[in-house]
Amino acid sequence: MLNQIILVGRLTRDIAVNDSEGGCKVATISLAIPRSFKNSEGTYDTDFIDCVAFEKIAENTSEYCSKGDVVGVKGRIQSRVIEHEDKKEYRTEIICEKITFLSSKKPETEE
């Protein structure tokens, strides 16, 4: 069996690294990925995918990437249940195993 996914998209916001309850570094990354086909109105829809990065992957991505940058994510799909009082919320997200920095929106400086 195989649970592997590869995504390429733009970061929708700057990345903040937080400490989890267990003490490890964690960052939630949201990727905007336009679909390759037009909808019935003739425009392209965009999917927004939440990805979770841990430890060095989270720290490096936060340090070197910002909103609008294009990144590649290799990871696995994970679903979990979050219980709030008497409600259950089901959440599916991507757990990042590798993030590749592909391009930046920052202007390059000439030296």
VENJOCOR-V834927 format. One record per pair of residues at least 6 apart in sequence whose ideal C-beta (glycine too) atoms are under 8 Angstrom apart, sorted by sequence separation. I is the first residue (numbers start at 0). J is the second residue. If there is no record, write none. Layout:
# VENJOCOR-V834927
i: (I	I)
j: (J	J)
This chain:
# VENJOCOR-V834927
i: (18	19	37	38	64	81	82	17	18	36	80	81	16	17	35	52	80	81	16	17	34	80	81	16	33	34	60	79	80	15	33	34	78	79	14	33	34	78	32	33	78	79	14	31	32	77	78	31	32	76	77	31	32	76	77	12	30	76	77	10	11	29	30	75	76	10	11	29	74	75	10	11	29	30	74	9	10	28	29	72	74	75	8	9	27	28	50	73	74	8	9	27	28	72	73	74	6	8	27	28	50	73	7	26	72	73	6	25	26	72	73	25	26	71	72	25	70	71	24	70	23	24	70	71	23	26	70	25	26	28	68	69	24	68	69	24	26	68	69	26	68	11	64	68	63	67	68	60	65	66	56	59	64	65	8	30	56	60	65	16	51	53	56	6	16	28	30	50	51	53	56	14	49	50	51	52	6	28	49	50	51	16	48	50	14	15	52	14	14	14	13	13	10	12	10	11	10	10	9	10	9	9	10	8	9	7	8	7	7	8	6	7	5	6	5	28	4	5	6	4	3	4	28	3	4	3	4	2	2	6	4	7)
j: (24	25	43	44	70	87	88	24	25	43	87	88	24	25	43	60	88	89	25	26	43	89	90	26	43	44	70	89	90	26	44	45	89	90	26	45	46	90	45	46	91	92	28	45	46	91	92	46	47	91	92	47	48	92	93	29	47	93	94	28	29	47	48	93	94	29	30	48	93	94	30	31	49	50	94	30	31	49	50	93	95	96	30	31	49	50	72	95	96	31	32	50	51	95	96	97	30	32	51	52	74	97	32	51	97	98	32	51	52	98	99	52	53	98	99	53	98	99	53	99	53	54	100	101	54	57	101	57	58	60	100	101	57	101	102	58	60	102	103	61	103	47	100	104	100	104	105	98	103	104	95	98	103	104	48	70	96	100	105	57	92	94	97	48	58	70	72	92	93	95	98	57	92	93	94	95	50	72	93	94	95	61	93	95	60	61	98	61	64	65	65	66	64	66	65	66	66	67	67	68	68	69	70	69	70	69	70	70	71	72	71	72	71	72	72	95	72	73	74	73	73	74	98	74	75	75	76	75	76	93	93	101)
